[in-house]
Amino acid sequence: HHALHSSGIPMTLVASARAAADLLYADELDDLAAAGRSFRYIATLTRETGAAPDRRRGRIDRALLADALEGLGAPLRFAFVCGTNRFVEHVAQLLLALDVPAGAIRTERYGG
């Protein structure tokens, strides 16, 4: 939607997966980010090492989110978090610690 409408509104997508092969639409998202349309894509891998040198390693943490929020402007209008209950709680707490207003955090939970 962001690219389709040539939006100039800054947006960052953070994705976490065990391995590069688990990142959905990674090539397309990399291409969109490279096109410089106010869109950033940050992918991090939690288990794979070495096979994808262009990807960050490790879990989503405060430093990664601080980087992701940089350049989005304040106050942040929305932060969408999707994942398991434990993951969503963790990321939401990190966002709150980075001064993202609670009302801006939207969550979708699935699984355990």
Secondary structure as the mmCIF struct_conf table of DSSP 4:
data_model
#
loop_
_struct_conf.conf_type_id
_struct_conf.id
_struct_conf.beg_label_comp_id
_struct_conf.beg_label_asym_id
_struct_conf.beg_label_seq_id
_struct_conf.end_label_comp_id
_struct_conf.end_label_asym_id
_struct_conf.end_label_seq_id
TURN_TY1_P TURN_TY1_P1 HIS A 2 SER A 6
BEND BEND1 ILE A 9 ILE A 9
STRN STRN1 MET A 11 ALA A 17
BEND BEND2 ARG A 18 ALA A 19
HELX_RH_3T_P HELX_RH_3T_P1 ALA A 20 ASP A 22
BEND BEND3 LEU A 23 LEU A 23
TURN_TY1_P TURN_TY1_P2 LEU A 24 TYR A 25
HELX_RH_AL_P HELX_RH_AL_P1 ALA A 26 ALA A 34
TURN_TY1_P TURN_TY1_P3 ALA A 35 GLY A 36
BEND BEND4 ARG A 37 SER A 38
STRN STRN2 PHE A 39 LEU A 45
BEND BEND5 THR A 46 ARG A 47
BEND BEND6 GLY A 50 ALA A 51
TURN_TY1_P TURN_TY1_P4 PRO A 53 ASP A 54
BEND BEND7 ARG A 55 ARG A 55
STRN STRN3 ARG A 56 ARG A 57
BEND BEND8 GLY A 58 GLY A 58
HELX_RH_AL_P HELX_RH_AL_P2 ARG A 62 LEU A 69
TURN_TY1_P TURN_TY1_P5 GLU A 70 GLY A 71
BEND BEND9 LEU A 72 LEU A 72
BEND BEND10 ALA A 74 PRO A 75
STRN STRN4 ALA A 79 GLY A 83
HELX_RH_AL_P HELX_RH_AL_P3 ASN A 85 ALA A 97
TURN_TY1_P TURN_TY1_P6 LEU A 98 ASP A 99
HELX_RH_3T_P HELX_RH_3T_P2 ALA A 102 ALA A 104
STRN STRN5 ILE A 105 ARG A 109
#
